[in-house]
């Protein structure tokens, strides 16, 4: 069975949640802003990929 794009998005969201929680608790929030900005940029890119997949089948 080939994994769908929805599985990929859910997996990436779970991994980013783990990374952000680790950045918050391990470093006491010192580097959290940097990780959150990278996560936000990645989320914008994933949204663009998701829309492009459905618009340009």
C-alpha positions as CSV (number, residue, x, y, z in Angstrom):
1,X,0.0,0.0,0.0
2,X,1.4,3.4,-1.0
3,X,1.2,6.0,1.7
4,X,-0.9,9.0,0.8
5,X,-0.1,12.7,1.2
6,X,-2.3,12.9,4.2
7,X,-0.1,10.2,6.0
8,X,2.9,12.3,5.1
9,X,1.4,15.5,6.5
10,X,0.3,13.8,9.7
11,X,3.7,12.3,10.2
12,X,5.5,15.6,9.6
13,X,3.2,17.3,12.1
14,X,3.9,14.7,14.8
15,X,7.7,15.0,14.2
16,X,7.5,18.8,14.4
17,X,5.4,18.6,17.6
18,X,8.1,16.4,19.2
19,X,10.9,18.8,18.0
20,X,9.1,21.9,19.3
21,X,8.3,20.2,22.7
22,X,11.9,19.1,23.0
23,X,13.1,22.7,22.2
24,X,10.8,24.1,24.8
25,X,11.5,21.7,27.6
26,X,15.2,20.8,27.1
27,X,16.5,24.4,26.4
28,X,13.9,26.2,28.6
29,X,12.5,27.9,25.6
30,X,15.8,29.6,24.7
31,X,15.9,28.3,21.1
32,X,12.2,27.7,20.7
33,X,11.6,30.8,18.6
34,X,14.1,29.6,16.0
35,X,12.6,26.2,15.8
36,X,9.1,27.7,15.6
37,X,10.1,29.9,12.7
38,X,11.6,27.0,10.8
39,X,8.4,25.0,11.5
40,X,6.2,27.8,10.3
41,X,8.2,28.0,7.0
42,X,8.0,24.3,6.6
43,X,4.2,24.4,7.2
44,X,3.8,27.1,4.5
45,X,5.8,24.9,2.1
46,X,3.7,21.9,2.9
47,X,0.5,23.8,2.4
48,X,1.7,25.0,-1.0
49,X,2.6,21.4,-1.9
50,X,-0.8,20.1,-0.8
51,X,-2.7,22.8,-2.8
52,X,-0.5,22.2,-5.8
53,X,-1.2,18.5,-5.7
54,X,-4.9,19.0,-5.7
55,X,-5.0,21.9,-8.2
56,X,-2.5,20.4,-10.8
57,X,-3.4,16.7,-10.7
